[in-house]
């Protein structure tokens, strides 16, 4: 046994070491999670330093609560500022990651774009060839319709049926041409139907609508609406002509305002239809007095008592009055006339706006 060893014991050298944590370059997500754990503990410690909110009893307690609240908000803002810095760091890392991903996928995405462009070029050339074939068949089958209904309109209206479209690569050329010829026949049938549903006057315009849309129902509806409008215009022109014919000829003097029929003339000067033909001419003073009596209630002279009685007496119940008034006037004239009718006791007063339309004013 050596001198440095005791009997039955093994002697070893002892080395004192200190363990140190080595900082590693961890990602932003890991740093954010670590910050959350630390911030949660710090927030709890800070909150424990403040008294719990309680009912405020006096001014001093109010000032203490206000100071505690300000301090707590300051602590929260400091933690939130750290959170914002962490968020910006994570956003920047995410942007870098997305850019790196685009670079990683670039070889494959470039292939995809190349294939797509080549396929689009082929599809465009194939569709142009199919359109040329259809146009040639169209020119041969219905040359007169070509200027009125372009091929593109036929395709939009009839050639886009799902699974059997004329421009589908799965549809063979002969089937596409057959479908186009059937569509042309349908247009011809629609033209014949239009001729039977629309008047001759509006047929040409109706055909123009049909050829521009290939919508038969819409073309018929529009044509019928125009026919109805033309009928209304003709009726209006007839009414205007009749109205012009009923107006007195130019140069004919209108009756004076003072011409008021007397009671005796009312009984003797009736025509066969019960309409008074003329009235007795009274002086302007008498006409004014009659108007004041029937409108303003001013007593009338004894000579006008009969006319005033006729103007202010309501008709007997169940008896049809002798006269009905109808005429044109301005708004102010109509209002004045209605007020006079009310004072004079005229029954069933009606005021109707013309709306710019002439009315037939004839005795029946």
C-alpha positions in Angstrom: 0.0 0.0 0.0 1.3 3.5 -0.7 1.8 6.2 1.8 -1.1 8.3 0.4 -3.6 5.5 0.8 -5.1 4.2 3.9 -5.7 0.5 4.3 -9.1 -0.4 2.9 -9.9 3.1 1.3 -9.5 4.4 -2.2 -8.3 8.0 -2.5 -9.4 10.1 -5.5 -8.8 13.7 -6.6 -11.8 16.2 -6.2 -12.3 19.1 -8.7 -14.7 21.9 -7.8 -16.9 23.0 -10.8 -19.8 25.6 -11.2 -22.8 24.8 -13.4 -23.8 27.7 -15.7 -26.8 27.9 -18.0 -25.7 28.5 -21.6 -27.8 31.0 -23.5 -29.1 29.6 -26.8 -30.6 31.4 -29.7 -34.3 30.4 -29.1 -37.1 31.5 -31.5 -39.5 34.4 -31.0 -42.3 32.0 -30.0 -40.3 30.5 -27.2 -39.2 34.0 -26.0 -42.8 35.1 -26.0 -43.9 32.2 -23.9 -41.0 32.7 -21.5 -41.9 36.4 -21.2 -45.6 35.6 -20.6 -44.6 33.4 -17.6 -42.4 36.0 -16.2 -44.9 38.8 -16.8 -47.6 36.8 -15.1 -45.6 36.5 -12.0 -44.5 40.2 -12.0 -48.1 41.3 -12.5 -49.2 39.3 -9.5 -46.4 40.7 -7.3 -47.2 44.2 -8.3 -50.9 43.8 -7.7 -50.2 42.4 -4.2 -48.6 45.7 -3.2 -51.9 47.6 -3.5 -54.9 47.4 -1.1 -58.0 45.9 -2.4 -60.6 48.4 -3.8 -63.3 49.2 -1.2 -66.1 51.6 -0.7 -64.9 55.2 -0.4 -66.1 56.9 2.8 -64.4 60.3 2.8 -62.2 62.6 0.7 -58.9 61.2 2.0 -59.9 57.7 1.0 -60.9 59.1 -2.4 -57.5 60.6 -3.0 -55.8 57.4 -1.9 -57.9 55.4 -4.4 -57.1 57.8 -7.2 -53.3 57.6 -6.4 -53.4 53.8 -6.2 -55.3 53.6 -9.5 -52.8 55.9 -11.2 -49.9 53.8 -10.0 -51.5 50.5 -11.0 -52.2 51.9 -14.5 -48.5 52.9 -14.8 -47.4 49.4 -13.9 -49.8 47.9 -16.4 -48.5 50.3 -19.1 -44.9 49.2 -18.5 -45.8 45.6 -18.9 -47.8 46.4 -22.0 -44.9 48.2 -23.5 -42.8 45.1 -23.2 -45.6 43.1 -24.7 -45.7 45.5 -27.7 -41.9 45.0 -28.2 -42.4 41.2 -28.2 -45.3 41.5 -30.7 -43.2 43.5 -33.1 -40.4 41.0 -32.8 -42.8 38.2 -33.6 -44.3 40.1 -36.6 -40.9 40.7 -38.0 -39.9 37.1 -37.6 -43.2 36.0 -39.3 -42.5 38.3 -42.3 -39.0 36.8 -42.7 -40.5 33.3 -42.5 -43.0 34.0 -45.2 -40.4 35.5 -47.5 -38.2 32.5 -46.9 -41.1 30.2 -47.7 -41.6 31.9 -51.1 -38.0 31.4 -51.9 -38.2 27.8 -50.9 -41.3 27.1 -53.1 -40.1 29.2 -56.0 -38.9 26.3 -58.2 -42.3 24.6 -57.9 -44.4 27.7 -58.3 -42.4 28.7 -61.4 -43.2 25.3 -62.9 -46.9 25.8 -62.1 -46.9 29.3 -63.8 -45.2 27.9 -66.9 -47.7 25.1 -67.2 -50.6 27.4 -66.7 -49.4 29.8 -69.4 -48.8 27.0 -71.9 -52.3 25.6 -71.3 -54.0 29.0 -71.6 -52.2 29.5 -74.9 -53.4 26.2 -76.2 -57.0 26.8 -75.0 -57.1 30.2 -76.8 -55.9 28.7 -80.1 -58.3 25.8 -79.8 -61.3 28.1 -79.1 -60.3 30.4 -82.0 -60.3 27.3 -84.3 -63.7 26.1 -83.0 -65.2 29.6 -83.5 -63.9 29.8 -87.0 -65.5 26.4 -87.8 -68.8 27.5 -86.3 -68.7 30.9 -88.2 -68.2 29.1 -91.5 -71.1 26.8 -90.8 -73.2 29.8 -89.8 -72.4 31.7 -92.9 -73.4 28.7 -95.0 -76.7 27.8 -93.1 -78.2 31.3 -92.5 -76.3 34.1 -94.3 -79.2 36.5 -93.9 -79.3 36.2 -90.1 -75.5 36.8 -89.7 -75.7 40.6 -89.8 -78.6 40.7 -87.4 -77.4 38.1 -84.8 -73.6 37.7 -84.4 -72.2 34.3 -83.6 -71.2 35.5 -80.2 -74.8 36.3 -79.3 -75.9 32.8 -80.5 -73.2 31.3 -78.3 -74.2 33.3 -75.2 -77.9 32.5 -75.6 -77.8 28.8 -76.8 -74.2 27.5 -76.8 -73.3 27.6 -73.1 -75.3 24.6 -71.9 -73.4 22.8 -69.2 -71.7 19.6 -70.6 -72.7 20.3 -74.2 -71.3 23.8 -74.8 -70.3 24.5 -78.4 -66.9 25.8 -77.1 -66.2 22.8 -74.8 -63.3 20.6 -75.8 -65.4 17.6 -74.8 -68.0 18.5 -77.6 -67.0 17.3 -81.0 -67.2 19.8 -83.9 -70.2 18.1 -85.6 -72.3 18.1 -82.4 -71.5 21.8 -81.9 -72.5 22.7 -85.5 -75.8 20.7 -85.0 -76.6 22.6 -81.8 -75.9 25.9 -83.6 -78.3 25.0 -86.5 -81.0 24.1 -84.0 -80.5 27.5 -82.3 -80.9 29.3 -85.7 -84.1 27.4 -86.3 -85.3 28.5 -82.9 -84.6 32.1 -83.8 -86.6 31.7 -87.0 -89.6 30.3 -85.1 -89.4 33.1 -82.6 -89.6 35.6 -85.4 -92.7 34.0 -86.7 -94.2 34.0 -83.2 -93.4 37.6 -82.9 -95.2 38.5 -86.1 -98.4 36.9 -84.8 -98.2 38.5 -81.3 -97.4 42.1 -82.3 -99.3 44.6 -84.4 -98.0 45.5 -87.9 -97.1 49.0 -86.8 -94.6 47.9 -84.2 -93.4 44.7 -85.7 -90.2 46.1 -87.2 -89.1 47.6 -83.8 -90.1 44.3 -82.0 -87.9 42.3 -84.3 -85.0 44.6 -83.7 -85.4 44.1 -79.9 -85.6 40.3 -80.4 -82.5 40.0 -82.6 -80.5 42.2 -80.1 -81.4 40.0 -77.1 -82.8 36.7 -78.5 -85.3 37.0 -75.6 -88.7 36.4 -77.2 -90.9 37.0 -74.1 -89.2 40.3 -73.4 -89.5 41.5 -77.0 -93.2 40.7 -77.1 -93.8 42.4 -73.7 -91.9 45.6 -74.9 -93.8 45.6 -78.2 -97.2 45.3 -76.5 -96.2 48.1 -74.1 -95.3 50.3 -77.1 -98.6 49.5 -78.8 -100.5 50.5 -75.7 -98.5 53.7 -75.4 -99.3 54.5 -79.1 -103.0 53.9 -78.4 -102.9 56.3 -75.5 -101.2 58.9 -77.6 -103.8 58.6 -80.3 -106.5 59.0 -77.7 -104.8 62.0 -76.3 -104.6 63.6 -79.7 -108.2 62.9 -80.4 -109.2 64.5 -77.1 -107.0 67.6 -77.9 -108.6 67.9 -81.4 -112.1 67.6 -79.9 -111.2 70.2 -77.2 -109.9 72.6 -79.8 -113.0 72.2 -81.9 -115.2 73.0 -78.9 -113.4 76.2 -78.1 -115.0 79.4 -79.5 -113.5 80.6 -82.8 -110.9 83.4 -82.6 -112.6 86.8 -82.8 -115.8 85.7 -81.1 -116.6 87.8 -78.1 -117.0 86.0 -74.9 -120.2 86.7 -72.8 -119.8 89.5 -70.3 -119.4 88.7 -66.7 -122.6 90.5 -65.8 -124.8 88.2 -67.8 -126.8 86.5 -65.1 -130.0 84.5 -65.9 -133.1 85.7 -64.1 -135.7 83.3 -62.5 -138.2 83.9 -65.3 -135.6 83.3 -68.0 -134.4 80.2 -66.3 -137.9 78.8 -66.8 -138.5 80.0 -70.3 -135.1 79.7 -72.0 -134.3 76.1 -71.6 -133.3 74.1 -74.6 -134.5 70.5 -75.3 -131.7 69.2 -73.0 -132.5 71.5 -70.1 -129.6 73.9 -70.6 -130.1 77.6 -70.4 -129.0 79.2 -73.6 -128.5 82.8 -72.7 -128.8 85.1 -69.6 -130.2 88.6 -69.0 -127.7 91.4 -69.1 -127.5 93.3 -65.9 -125.5 96.3 -65.0 -122.0 96.0 -63.4 -123.4 97.5 -60.2 -126.1 94.8 -60.0 -123.6 92.0 -60.8 -121.3 93.3 -58.1 -124.2 93.4 -55.6 -125.2 89.8 -56.5 -121.6 88.6 -56.0 -121.4 90.3 -52.6 -124.7 88.9 -51.5 -123.8 85.3 -52.5 -120.2 85.4 -51.4 -119.8 87.9 -48.6 -123.4 87.9 -47.2 -124.0 91.6 -47.9 -127.7 92.4 -48.2 -128.8 92.6 -51.9 -131.2 95.1 -53.4 -134.9 93.9 -53.6 -134.6 93.6 -57.4 -131.9 90.8 -57.0 -133.7 88.9 -54.2 -134.9 86.2 -56.6 -131.4 85.6 -57.9 -129.9 85.5 -54.4 -132.5 83.0 -53.2 -131.7 80.7 -56.1 -128.0 80.9 -55.5 -128.1 80.3 -51.8 -130.9 77.8 -51.4 -129.8 74.1 -51.0 -131.7 71.6 -53.2 -134.4 69.5 -51.8 -133.4 66.1 -50.5 -133.6 63.4 -53.2 -134.0 66.0 -56.0 -131.3 66.4 -58.7 -130.2 70.0 -58.8 -130.8 71.9 -62.0 -127.2 72.7 -62.9 -123.7 71.2 -62.7 -120.5 73.3 -63.1 -117.4 72.3 -65.0 -114.6 74.4 -66.3 -110.9 75.1 -66.5 -109.1 77.4 -64.1 -105.9 78.1 -62.2 -105.2 76.9 -58.7 -106.2 80.3 -57.2 -109.4 80.4 -59.2 -110.3 76.9 -58.2 -109.8 77.7 -54.5 -111.9 80.9 -54.8 -114.6 79.0 -56.6 -114.7 76.3 -54.0 -115.0 78.9 -51.2 -117.9 80.5 -53.1 -119.6 77.2 -53.6 -119.4 76.5 -49.8 -120.9 79.8 -48.9 -123.6 79.5 -51.6 -124.6 76.0 -50.5 -123.5 74.2 -53.7 -123.5 70.5 -52.9 -120.9 67.8 -53.8 -118.0 70.1 -54.7 -115.1 68.4 -56.5 -111.8 69.9 -57.6 -109.7 67.7 -60.0 -106.2 68.5 -61.2 -105.8 68.1 -64.9 -102.2 66.9 -64.8 -101.7 68.7 -68.1 -104.4 66.6 -69.9 -107.4 68.2 -71.6 -110.9 67.0 -70.6 -114.0 66.8 -72.7 -116.4 69.5 -71.6 -119.6 68.6 -73.3 -123.3 68.5 -72.2 -124.8 65.0 -72.0 
